Amino acid sequence: MLFYDLPQYWPFWELVERLDVPFYLHPRTPLMSQARIYEGHEWMLGPAWAFAQETAVHALRLMASGLFDKHPRLQIILGHMGEGLPYSIWRVDNCNAWGHGTSTQLQGDAQDWVLFPKQFFTSPRRATSELPSLIDAMLEIGSDRIMFSTDWPFENIDHAAIWFDNATISEADRVKIGRTNAIRLFKLEMK
């Protein structure tokens, strides 16, 4: 398994920053040669669990690699409510404060080195039970870093739109999440 924090990918990140375009770090099922922890529990593969966990590890590696010190304008999108990372900022920071971290890049608070507020956008997965997760993400990383999306083919686009239109959030946050954050990130010219 390869991770994009490895030195051979840094020229790629330099190009992404120079192009000033966001990068979507999307999940995939882990290669079976790398999936020993799922042996006998194949139900955890794919979107049920492995997608989020594998992508979260990948994102954490990027966050701790020093990549964003060298390329501070990079913008990365993580789907599925940030693959659970917005809710783990405190835990990661707290555990590393105990000296469990082995990387010299992990200095200061996770709010500083995890960089969710600065380099990462996320999008919700539409489901009725996702409203508490959406609100939690808004509290952890702010509504300026969340964009509405759907998870087709796992979810219907019209169901997601209805859910979002009726989510109990402020209209200001609904406009940001549903429209203006994407316009800003993708530099869309809207008439």
ROVEXLO-372566 format. One record per atom (N, C-alpha, C): atom name; residue number from 0; residue in three letters; z, x, y. Coordinates in nm, 2 decimals, decimal comma. Last residue first. Layout:
    a     k     r       c3       c1       c2
   CA   NUM   ala        Z        X        Y
...
//
This chain:
    a     k     r       c3       c1       c2
    N   190   lys    -1,21    -2,35     3,32
   CA   190   lys    -1,26    -2,43     3,44
    C   190   lys    -1,20    -2,56     3,45
    N   189   met    -1,08    -2,05     3,22
   CA   189   met    -1,08    -2,19     3,21
    C   189   met    -1,12    -2,26     3,34
    N   188   glu    -1,12    -1,76     3,06
   CA   188   glu    -1,16    -1,82     3,19
    C   188   glu    -1,17    -1,97     3,17
    N   187   leu    -0,87    -1,59     2,89
   CA   187   leu    -0,97    -1,69     2,89
    C   187   leu    -1,00    -1,74     3,03
    N   186   lys    -0,71    -1,38     2,79
   CA   186   lys    -0,79    -1,36     2,92
    C   186   lys    -0,90    -1,46     2,92
    N   185   phe    -0,54    -1,40     2,58
   CA   185   phe    -0,68    -1,38     2,55
    C   185   phe    -0,77    -1,37     2,67
    N   184   leu    -0,30    -1,44     2,73
   CA   184   leu    -0,31    -1,33     2,63
    C   184   leu    -0,46    -1,30     2,60
    N   183   arg    -0,36    -1,67     2,90
   CA   183   arg    -0,31    -1,54     2,95
    C   183   arg    -0,34    -1,43     2,85
    N   182   ile    -0,42    -1,86     2,71
   CA   182   ile    -0,51    -1,83     2,82
    C   182   ile    -0,48    -1,69     2,87
    N   181   ala    -0,18    -1,87     2,56
   CA   181   ala    -0,31    -1,82     2,50
    C   181   ala    -0,41    -1,79     2,60
    N   180   asn     0,00    -1,97     2,76
   CA   180   asn     0,02    -1,84     2,69
    C   180   asn    -0,11    -1,78     2,63
    N   179   thr    -0,11    -2,22     2,82
   CA   179   thr    -0,12    -2,11     2,92
    C   179   thr    -0,09    -1,97     2,86
    N   178   arg    -0,08    -2,40     2,58
   CA   178   arg    -0,20    -2,37     2,65
    C   178   arg    -0,20    -2,23     2,73
    N   177   gly     0,15    -2,45     2,44
   CA   177   gly     0,03    -2,51     2,39
    C   177   gly    -0,10    -2,47     2,47
    N   176   ile     0,34    -2,30     2,57
   CA   176   ile     0,32    -2,28     2,43
    C   176   ile     0,18    -2,33     2,38
    N   175   lys     0,32    -2,41     2,84
   CA   175   lys     0,31    -2,26     2,81
    C   175   lys     0,27    -2,24     2,66
    N   174   val     0,35    -2,68     2,79
   CA   174   val     0,23    -2,63     2,85
    C   174   val     0,21    -2,48     2,82
    N   173   arg     0,61    -2,68     2,67
   CA   173   arg     0,49    -2,74     2,60
    C   173   arg     0,36    -2,69     2,65
    N   172   asp     0,76    -2,59     2,89
   CA   172   asp     0,75    -2,51     2,77
    C   172   asp     0,63    -2,55     2,68
    N   171   ala     0,73    -2,81     3,06
   CA   171   ala     0,69    -2,68     3,10
    C   171   ala     0,67    -2,59     2,98
    N   170   glu     0,84    -3,02     2,91
   CA   170   glu     0,69    -3,02     2,93
    C   170   glu     0,64    -2,88     2,98
    N   169   ser     1,08    -2,91     2,66
   CA   169   ser     1,04    -2,95     2,80
    C   169   ser     0,89    -2,94     2,81
    N   168   ile     1,08    -3,06     2,34
   CA   168   ile     1,09    -2,95     2,42
    C   168   ile     1,05    -2,99     2,56
    N   167   thr     1,05    -3,22     2,08
   CA   167   thr     1,15    -3,24     2,19
    C   167   thr     1,18    -3,11     2,26
    N   166   ala     0,72    -3,29     1,99
   CA   166   ala     0,83    -3,20     1,98
    C   166   ala     0,92    -3,22     2,10
    N   165   asn     0,48    -3,43     2,02
   CA   165   asn     0,61    -3,51     2,01
    C   165   asn     0,73    -3,42     2,00
    N   164   asp     0,28    -3,24     2,01
   CA   164   asp     0,28    -3,33     2,12
    C   164   asp     0,42    -3,41     2,13
    N   163   phe     0,34    -3,13     1,76
   CA   163   phe     0,36    -3,05     1,88
    C   163   phe     0,37    -3,14     2,00
    N   162   trp     0,26    -3,34     1,58
   CA   162   trp     0,40    -3,29     1,58
    C   162   trp     0,43    -3,21     1,71
    N   161   ile    -0,01    -3,36     1,65
   CA   161   ile     0,08    -3,48     1,67
    C   161   ile     0,23    -3,43     1,68
    N   160   ala    -0,10    -3,11     1,57
   CA   160   ala    -0,11    -3,15     1,71
    C   160   ala    -0,02    -3,26     1,74
    N   159   ala    -0,05    -3,12     1,29
   CA   159   ala     0,02    -3,02     1,38
    C   159   ala     0,01    -3,06     1,52
    N   158   his    -0,22    -3,32     1,22
   CA   158   his    -0,08    -3,34     1,20
    C   158   his     0,00    -3,24     1,29
    N   157   asp    -0,47    -3,20     1,28
   CA   157   asp    -0,43    -3,32     1,35
    C   157   asp    -0,28    -3,35     1,34
    N   156   ile    -0,47    -2,99     1,09
   CA   156   ile    -0,47    -2,96     1,24
    C   156   ile    -0,42    -3,08     1,31
    N   155   asn    -0,27    -2,97     0,81
   CA   155   asn    -0,38    -3,04     0,88
    C   155   asn    -0,36    -3,01     1,03
    N   154   glu    -0,20    -2,66     0,63
   CA   154   glu    -0,15    -2,78     0,71
    C   154   glu    -0,27    -2,84     0,78
    N   153   phe    -0,33    -2,47     0,49
   CA   153   phe    -0,20    -2,52     0,44
    C   153   phe    -0,15    -2,64     0,51
    N   152   pro    -0,56    -2,35     0,58
   CA   152   pro    -0,57    -2,48     0,52
    C   152   pro    -0,44    -2,53     0,46
    N   151   trp    -0,40    -2,38     0,90
   CA   151   trp    -0,50    -2,43     0,81
    C   151   trp    -0,54    -2,32     0,71
    N   150   asp    -0,17    -2,39     1,06
   CA   150   asp    -0,18    -2,30     0,95
    C   150   asp    -0,28    -2,35     0,85
    N   149   thr    -0,20    -2,37     1,42
   CA   149   thr    -0,19    -2,45     1,29
    C   149   thr    -0,21    -2,35     1,18
    N   148   ser    -0,02    -2,31     1,72
   CA   148   ser    -0,12    -2,28     1,62
    C   148   ser    -0,10    -2,38     1,51
    N   147   phe     0,10    -2,22     2,04
   CA   147   phe     0,08    -2,32     1,94
    C   147   phe    -0,03    -2,28     1,85
    N   146   met     0,29    -1,92     2,10
   CA   146   met     0,16    -1,99     2,12
    C   146   met     0,15    -2,10     2,00
    N   145   ile     0,53    -1,74     2,27
   CA   145   ile     0,50    -1,83     2,16
    C   145   ile     0,37    -1,91     2,19
    N   144   arg     0,63    -1,61     2,49
   CA   144   arg     0,58    -1,53     2,38
    C   144   arg     0,55    -1,61     2,25
    N   143   asp     0,75    -1,78     2,67
   CA   143   asp     0,63    -1,70     2,72
    C   143   asp     0,57    -1,62     2,61
    N   142   ser     0,98    -1,88     2,56
   CA   142   ser     0,86    -1,96     2,54
    C   142   ser     0,74    -1,89     2,59
    N   141   gly     1,19    -1,64     2,40
   CA   141   gly     1,14    -1,70     2,52
    C   141   gly     1,01    -1,77     2,49
    N   140   ile     1,33    -1,53     2,19
   CA   140   ile     1,22    -1,45     2,25
    C   140   ile     1,16    -1,51     2,37
    N   139   glu     1,55    -1,71     2,14
   CA   139   glu     1,56    -1,56     2,11
    C   139   glu     1,45    -1,48     2,18
    N   138   leu     1,48    -1,96     2,22
   CA   138   leu     1,60    -1,91     2,27
    C   138   leu     1,61    -1,76     2,25
    N   137   met     1,24    -2,00     2,08
   CA   137   met     1,24    -2,01     2,23
    C   137   met     1,36    -1,94     2,29
    N   136   ala     1,35    -1,99     1,82
   CA   136   ala     1,25    -1,88     1,87
    C   136   ala     1,25    -1,88     2,02
    N   135   asp     1,49    -2,23     1,82
   CA   135   asp     1,56    -2,10     1,81
    C   135   asp     1,47    -1,98     1,86
    N   134   ile     1,28    -2,41     1,85
   CA   134   ile     1,38    -2,40     1,96
    C   134   ile     1,46    -2,27     1,95
    N   133   leu     1,15    -2,36     1,61
   CA   133   leu     1,08    -2,34     1,73
    C   133   leu     1,18    -2,32     1,85
    N   132   ser     1,35    -2,43     1,42
   CA   132   ser     1,30    -2,29     1,43
    C   132   ser     1,23    -2,26     1,56
    N   131   pro     1,38    -2,70     1,48
   CA   131   pro     1,49    -2,61     1,50
    C   131   pro     1,45    -2,47     1,51
    N   130   leu     1,11    -2,78     1,40
   CA   130   leu     1,16    -2,79     1,54
    C   130   leu     1,28    -2,71     1,56
    N   129   glu     1,04    -2,76     1,13
   CA   129   glu     1,02    -2,64     1,21
    C   129   glu     1,07    -2,66     1,35
    N   128   ser     1,05    -2,99     0,99
   CA   128   ser     1,17    -2,91     0,99
    C   128   ser     1,15    -2,79     1,07
    N   127   thr     0,79    -3,09     1,03
   CA   127   thr     0,90    -3,15     1,10
    C   127   thr     1,02    -3,07     1,10
    N   126   ala     0,57    -2,82     1,10
   CA   126   ala     0,63    -2,90     1,00
    C   126   ala     0,75    -2,97     1,07
    N   125   arg     0,35    -2,57     1,18
   CA   125   arg     0,39    -2,71     1,21
    C   125   arg     0,45    -2,77     1,08
    N   124   arg     0,47    -2,26     1,27
   CA   124   arg     0,40    -2,34     1,16
    C   124   arg     0,45    -2,48     1,18
    N   123   pro     0,42    -2,10     1,59
   CA   123   pro     0,50    -2,18     1,49
    C   123   pro     0,41    -2,23     1,38
    N   122   ser     0,36    -1,76     1,67
   CA   122   ser     0,32    -1,90     1,67
    C   122   ser     0,40    -1,98     1,56
    N   121   thr     0,42    -1,49     1,89
   CA   121   thr     0,43    -1,55     1,76
    C   121   thr     0,38    -1,70     1,78
    N   120   phe     0,37    -1,16     2,02
   CA   120   phe     0,36    -1,30     2,04
    C   120   phe     0,38    -1,36     1,90
    N   119   phe     0,51    -0,85     2,13
   CA   119   phe     0,47    -0,94     2,03
    C   119   phe     0,47    -1,09     2,08
    N   118   gln     0,59    -0,67     2,33
   CA   118   gln     0,47    -0,65     2,26
    C   118   gln     0,42    -0,76     2,16
    N   117   lys     0,83    -0,78     2,47
   CA   117   lys     0,73    -0,71     2,54
    C   117   lys     0,59    -0,70     2,46
    N   116   pro     1,01    -0,92     2,31
   CA   116   pro     0,98    -0,97     2,44
    C   116   pro     0,86    -0,90     2,51
    N   115   phe     1,02    -0,75     2,08
   CA   115   phe     0,96    -0,88     2,07
    C   115   phe     0,93    -0,93     2,21
    N   114   leu     1,12    -0,49     2,05
   CA   114   leu     1,02    -0,51     2,15
    C   114   leu     0,95    -0,65     2,14
    N   113   val     1,30    -0,33     1,91
   CA   113   val     1,22    -0,42     1,84
    C   113   val     1,10    -0,48     1,92
    N   112   trp     1,42    -0,18     2,12
   CA   112   trp     1,32    -0,12     2,03
    C   112   trp     1,25    -0,21     1,94
    N   111   asp     1,57    -0,37     2,27
   CA   111   asp     1,49    -0,27     2,34
    C   111   asp     1,38    -0,22     2,24
    N   110   gln     1,70    -0,53     2,10
   CA   110   gln     1,62    -0,60     2,20
    C   110   gln     1,53    -0,50     2,27
    N   109   ala     1,84    -0,34     1,96
   CA   109   ala     1,71    -0,39     1,90
    C   109   ala     1,63    -0,47     2,00
    N   108   asp     1,96    -0,09     2,18
   CA   108   asp     1,97    -0,22     2,12
    C   108   asp     1,83    -0,26     2,06
    N   107   gly     1,94     0,26     2,09
   CA   107   gly     1,96     0,15     2,18
    C   107   gly     1,96     0,02     2,11
    N   106   gln     1,69     0,37     1,86
   CA   106   gln     1,80     0,40     1,95
    C   106   gln     1,81     0,29     2,05
    N   105   leu     1,51     0,46     1,63
   CA   105   leu     1,60     0,34     1,64
    C   105   leu     1,72     0,38     1,73
    N   104   gln     1,38     0,70     1,60
   CA   104   gln     1,33     0,61     1,70
    C   104   gln     1,42     0,49     1,72
    N   103   thr     1,49     0,83     1,39
   CA   103   thr     1,54     0,87     1,52
    C   103   thr     1,48     0,78     1,63
    N   102   ser     1,57     0,64     1,11
   CA   102   ser     1,47     0,68     1,20
    C   102   ser     1,53     0,72     1,34
    N   101   thr     1,76     0,53     0,96
   CA   101   thr     1,73     0,67     0,93
    C   101   thr     1,63     0,72     1,02
    N   100   gly     2,04     0,31     1,00
   CA   100   gly     1,90     0,35     1,03
    C   100   gly     1,88     0,49     1,01
    N    99   his     2,31     0,30     0,98
   CA    99   his     2,23     0,28     0,86
    C    99   his     2,09     0,31     0,88
    N    98   gly     2,49     0,31     1,19
   CA    98   gly     2,43     0,43     1,14
    C    98   gly     2,35     0,42     1,01
    N    97   trp     2,56     0,07     1,30
   CA    97   trp     2,65     0,13     1,21
    C    97   trp     2,61     0,26     1,15
    N    96   ala     2,34     0,00     1,44
   CA    96   ala     2,45     0,05     1,52
    C    96   ala     2,55     0,12     1,43
    N    95   asn     2,19    -0,11     1,23
   CA    95   asn     2,15     0,02     1,28
    C    95   asn     2,26     0,09     1,37
    N    94   cys     2,32    -0,36     1,22
   CA    94   cys     2,32    -0,27     1,10
    C    94   cys     2,28    -0,13     1,15
    N    93   asn     2,25    -0,46     1,48
   CA    93   asn     2,39    -0,44     1,43
    C    93   asn     2,40    -0,34     1,32
    N    92   asp     1,97    -0,48     1,47
   CA    92   asp     2,04    -0,40     1,57
    C    92   asp     2,18    -0,36     1,52
    N    91   val     1,94    -0,66     1,26
   CA    91   val     1,88    -0,53     1,25
    C    91   val     1,95    -0,43     1,35
    N    90   arg     2,08    -0,88     1,36
   CA    90   arg     2,12    -0,82     1,24
    C    90   arg     2,06    -0,68     1,23
    N    89   trp     1,94    -0,95     1,60
   CA    89   trp     2,08    -0,91     1,60
    C    89   trp     2,12    -0,83     1,48
    N    88   ile     1,68    -1,01     1,49
   CA    88   ile     1,70    -0,91     1,59
    C    88   ile     1,84    -0,86     1,59
    N    87   ser     1,62    -1,22     1,33
   CA    87   ser     1,69    -1,10     1,26
    C    87   ser     1,71    -0,99     1,36
    N    86   tyr     1,48    -1,41     1,44
   CA    86   tyr     1,62    -1,45     1,40
    C    86   tyr     1,69    -1,33     1,34
    N    85   pro     1,23    -1,30     1,48
   CA    85   pro     1,31    -1,34     1,60
    C    85   pro     1,46    -1,37     1,56
    N    84   leu     1,13    -1,27     1,21
   CA    84   leu     1,19    -1,16     1,28
    C    84   leu     1,27    -1,20     1,41
    N    83   gly     1,00    -1,46     1,07
   CA    83   gly     1,14    -1,46     1,06
    C    83   gly     1,21    -1,35     1,14
    N    82   glu     0,73    -1,44     1,14
   CA    82   glu     0,77    -1,40     1,00
    C    82   glu     0,92    -1,38     0,99
    N    81   gly     0,69    -1,57     1,38
   CA    81   gly     0,73    -1,42     1,38
    C    81   gly     0,77    -1,37     1,25
    N    80   met     0,62    -1,83     1,30
   CA    80   met     0,75    -1,80     1,37
    C    80   met     0,79    -1,65     1,37
    N    79   his     0,36    -1,77     1,20
   CA    79   his     0,47    -1,83     1,11
    C    79   his     0,61    -1,80     1,17
    N    78   gly     0,22    -1,46     1,31
   CA    78   gly     0,23    -1,60     1,29
    C    78   gly     0,36    -1,65     1,23
    N    77   leu     0,22    -1,23     1,56
   CA    77   leu     0,27    -1,26     1,43
    C    77   leu     0,28    -1,41     1,42
    N    76   ile     0,01    -1,02     1,76
   CA    76   ile     0,05    -1,16     1,72
    C    76   ile     0,10    -1,17     1,58
    N    75   ile     0,06    -0,77     1,99
   CA    75   ile     0,04    -0,80     1,85
    C    75   ile     0,09    -0,95     1,83
    N    74   gln    -0,07    -0,56     2,23
   CA    74   gln    -0,01    -0,69     2,21
    C    74   gln    -0,04    -0,73     2,07
    N    73   leu    -0,02    -0,25     2,41
   CA    73   leu    -0,06    -0,32     2,28
    C    73   leu     0,01    -0,46     2,28
    N    72   arg     0,08    -0,11     2,62
   CA    72   arg     0,00    -0,23     2,65
    C    72   arg    -0,04    -0,30     2,52
    N    71   pro     0,19     0,13     2,52
   CA    71   pro     0,28     0,02     2,57
    C    71   pro     0,21    -0,11     2,60
    N    70   his     0,16     0,35     2,32
   CA    70   his     0,06     0,25     2,36
    C    70   his     0,14     0,12     2,41
    N    69   lys     0,38     0,51     2,29
   CA    69   lys     0,25     0,58     2,32
    C    69   lys     0,15     0,48     2,37
    N    68   asp     0,57     0,32     2,24
   CA    68   asp     0,60     0,42     2,35
    C    68   asp     0,47     0,49     2,39
    N    67   phe     0,47     0,19     2,03
   CA    67   phe     0,47     0,12     2,16
    C    67   phe     0,51     0,21     2,27
    N    66   leu     0,51     0,37     1,82
   CA    66   leu     0,37     0,33     1,86
    C    66   leu     0,37     0,27     2,00
    N    65   gly     0,74     0,43     1,71
   CA    65   gly     0,71     0,50     1,84
    C    65   gly     0,58     0,46     1,89
    N    64   ser     0,81     0,29     1,49
   CA    64   ser     0,73     0,41     1,47
    C    64   ser     0,71     0,49     1,60
    N    63   ala     0,93     0,04     1,49
   CA    63   ala     1,02     0,16     1,49
    C    63   ala     0,94     0,29     1,48
    N    62   met     0,73    -0,14     1,49
   CA    62   met     0,82    -0,14     1,60
    C    62   met     0,90    -0,01     1,61
    N    61   leu     0,60    -0,09     1,25
   CA    61   leu     0,53    -0,06     1,37
    C    61   leu     0,63    -0,05     1,49
    N    60   arg     0,80    -0,17     1,08
   CA    60   arg     0,76    -0,03     1,07
    C    60   arg     0,68     0,00     1,20
    N    59   leu     0,81    -0,44     1,14
   CA    59   leu     0,93    -0,36     1,17
    C    59   leu     0,89    -0,21     1,17
    N    58   ala     0,56    -0,52     1,04
   CA    58   ala     0,59    -0,53     1,18
    C    58   ala     0,71    -0,44     1,22
    N    57   his     0,61    -0,48     0,76
   CA    57   his     0,50    -0,41     0,83
    C    57   his     0,52    -0,41     0,98
    N    56   val     0,81    -0,66     0,72
   CA    56   val     0,84    -0,52     0,70
    C    56   val     0,73    -0,44     0,77
    N    55   ala     0,67    -0,90     0,78
   CA    55   ala     0,79    -0,86     0,86
    C    55   ala     0,82    -0,71     0,85
    N    54   thr     0,49    -0,91     0,57
   CA    54   thr     0,44    -0,89     0,71
    C    54   thr     0,55    -0,85     0,80
    N    53   glu     0,66    -0,95     0,35
   CA    53   glu     0,57    -0,83     0,36
    C    53   glu     0,52    -0,80     0,50
    N    52   gln     0,78    -1,19     0,43
   CA    52   gln     0,86    -1,07     0,41
    C    52   gln     0,77    -0,95     0,42
    N    51   ala     0,56    -1,38     0,45
   CA    51   ala     0,65    -1,35     0,56
    C    51   ala     0,73    -1,22     0,54
    N    50   phe     0,44    -1,36     0,19
   CA    50   phe     0,37    -1,35     0,31
    C    50   phe     0,46    -1,30     0,43
    N    49   ala     0,65    -1,42     0,00
   CA    49   ala     0,60    -1,28     0,02
    C    49   ala     0,52    -1,26     0,15
    N    48   trp     0,70    -1,71     0,02
   CA    48   trp     0,80    -1,61     0,06
    C    48   trp     0,73    -1,47     0,09
    N    47   ala     0,48    -1,89     0,01
   CA    47   ala     0,62    -1,94    -0,01
    C    47   ala     0,72    -1,84     0,04
    N    46   pro     0,23    -1,77     0,04
   CA    46   pro     0,30    -1,83     0,16
    C    46   pro     0,44    -1,88     0,14
    N    45   gly     0,26    -1,51    -0,21
   CA    45   gly     0,19    -1,60    -0,12
    C    45   gly     0,27    -1,66    -0,01
    N    44   leu     0,53    -1,53    -0,45
   CA    44   leu     0,41    -1,47    -0,39
    C    44   leu     0,34    -1,57    -0,30
    N    43   met     0,73    -1,68    -0,57
   CA    43   met     0,76    -1,63    -0,44
    C    43   met     0,64    -1,56    -0,37
    N    42   trp     0,63    -1,75    -0,81
   CA    42   trp     0,64    -1,86    -0,72
    C    42   trp     0,67    -1,80    -0,58
    N    41   glu     0,67    -1,53    -0,98
   CA    41   glu     0,55    -1,54    -0,91
    C    41   glu     0,54    -1,65    -0,80
    N    40   his     0,88    -1,39    -1,10
   CA    40   his     0,91    -1,49    -1,00
    C    40   his     0,79    -1,51    -0,91
    N    39   gly     0,82    -1,19    -1,26
   CA    39   gly     0,89    -1,30    -1,32
    C    39   gly     0,92    -1,41    -1,23
    N    38   glu     0,82    -0,97    -0,99
   CA    38   glu     0,79    -0,99    -1,13
    C    38   glu     0,88    -1,09    -1,19
    N    37   tyr     0,88    -0,91    -0,73
   CA    37   tyr     0,84    -1,05    -0,76
    C    37   tyr     0,81    -1,07    -0,91
    N    36   ile     0,92    -0,64    -0,71
   CA    36   ile     1,03    -0,73    -0,68
    C    36   ile     1,00    -0,88    -0,71
    N    35   arg     0,67    -0,53    -0,75
   CA    35   arg     0,76    -0,53    -0,86
    C    35   arg     0,88    -0,63    -0,84
    N    34   ala     0,42    -0,51    -0,61
   CA    34   ala     0,50    -0,63    -0,61
    C    34   ala     0,60    -0,64    -0,72
    N    33   gln     0,23    -0,32    -0,61
   CA    33   gln     0,33    -0,31    -0,51
    C    33   gln     0,43    -0,42    -0,51
    N    32   ser     0,04    -0,40    -0,79
   CA    32   ser     0,10    -0,27    -0,81
    C    32   ser     0,22    -0,24    -0,72
    N    31   met    -0,04    -0,64    -0,67
   CA    31   met     0,05    -0,65    -0,79
    C    31   met     0,11    -0,51    -0,82
    N    30   leu    -0,03    -0,65    -0,32
   CA    30   leu    -0,10    -0,60    -0,44
    C    30   leu     0,00    -0,60    -0,56
    N    29   pro     0,10    -0,95    -0,16
   CA    29   pro     0,11    -0,80    -0,19
    C    29   pro     0,02    -0,77    -0,32
    N    28   thr    -0,10    -1,17     0,02
   CA    28   thr    -0,02    -1,15    -0,10
    C    28   thr    -0,02    -1,00    -0,13
    N    27   arg    -0,07    -1,13     0,37
   CA    27   arg    -0,15    -1,14     0,25
    C    27   arg    -0,05    -1,12     0,13
    N    26   pro    -0,05    -1,21     0,73
   CA    26   pro     0,00    -1,19     0,59
    C    26   pro    -0,10    -1,19     0,48
    N    25   his    -0,18    -1,04     1,01
   CA    25   his    -0,17    -1,16     0,93
    C    25   his    -0,12    -1,12     0,79
    N    24   leu    -0,15    -0,96     1,32
   CA    24   leu    -0,11    -0,90     1,20
    C    24   leu    -0,08    -1,02     1,10
    N    23   tyr    -0,39    -0,95     1,56
   CA    23   tyr    -0,32    -1,05     1,48
    C    23   tyr    -0,28    -0,98     1,35
    N    22   phe    -0,40    -0,80     1,87
   CA    22   phe    -0,42    -0,78     1,73
    C    22   phe    -0,33    -0,88     1,65
    N    21   pro    -0,56    -0,85     2,19
   CA    21   pro    -0,45    -0,86     2,10
    C    21   pro    -0,49    -0,84     1,95
    N    20   val    -0,72    -0,60     2,39
   CA    20   val    -0,73    -0,72     2,31
    C    20   val    -0,61    -0,73     2,22
    N    19   asp    -0,80    -0,37     2,54
   CA    19   asp    -0,71    -0,47     2,59
    C    19   asp    -0,73    -0,60     2,53
    N    18   leu    -0,93    -0,14     2,46
   CA    18   leu    -1,01    -0,27     2,47
    C    18   leu    -0,93    -0,38     2,53
    N    17   arg    -0,71     0,03     2,45
   CA    17   arg    -0,82     0,05     2,55
    C    17   arg    -0,91    -0,07     2,57
    N    16   glu    -0,57    -0,08     2,23
   CA    16   glu    -0,51    -0,08     2,37
    C    16   glu    -0,62    -0,06     2,48
    N    15   val    -0,76    -0,03     2,03
   CA    15   val    -0,71    -0,17     2,06
    C    15   val    -0,65    -0,18     2,20
    N    14   leu    -0,77     0,25     2,04
   CA    14   leu    -0,88     0,17     2,08
    C    14   leu    -0,85     0,03     2,11
    N    13   glu    -0,51     0,32     1,96
   CA    13   glu    -0,55     0,36     2,09
    C    13   glu    -0,68     0,28     2,14
    N    12   trp    -0,51     0,21     1,71
   CA    12   trp    -0,43     0,15     1,81
    C    12   trp    -0,47     0,19     1,95
    N    11   phe    -0,69     0,39     1,59
   CA    11   phe    -0,73     0,25     1,59
    C    11   phe    -0,64     0,18     1,70
    N    10   pro    -0,55     0,63     1,61
   CA    10   pro    -0,67     0,62     1,69
    C    10   pro    -0,72     0,47     1,70
    N     9   trp    -0,34     0,56     1,42
   CA     9   trp    -0,31     0,57     1,56
    C     9   trp    -0,43     0,57     1,65
    N     8   tyr    -0,38     0,57     1,15
   CA     8   tyr    -0,42     0,45     1,22
    C     8   tyr    -0,40     0,45     1,37
    N     7   gln    -0,28     0,81     1,06
   CA     7   gln    -0,43     0,79     1,05
    C     7   gln    -0,47     0,67     1,12
    N     6   pro     0,00     0,78     1,07
   CA     6   pro    -0,07     0,85     1,18
    C     6   pro    -0,22     0,83     1,17
    N     5   leu     0,11     0,44     1,01
   CA     5   leu     0,08     0,58     0,96
    C     5   leu    -0,01     0,65     1,06
    N     4   asp     0,15     0,18     1,07
   CA     4   asp     0,22     0,28     1,15
    C     4   asp     0,19     0,42     1,11
    N     3   tyr     0,01     0,02     0,89
   CA     3   tyr    -0,06     0,06     1,01
    C     3   tyr     0,02     0,15     1,11
    N     2   phe     0,03     0,11     0,55
   CA     2   phe     0,09     0,05     0,67
    C     2   phe     0,03     0,11     0,79
    N     1   leu    -0,08     0,05     0,22
   CA     1   leu    -0,09     0,13     0,34
    C     1   leu    -0,03     0,04     0,46
    N     0   met     0,00     0,08    -0,12
   CA     0   met     0,00     0,00     0,00
    C     0   met     0,00     0,09     0,12
//
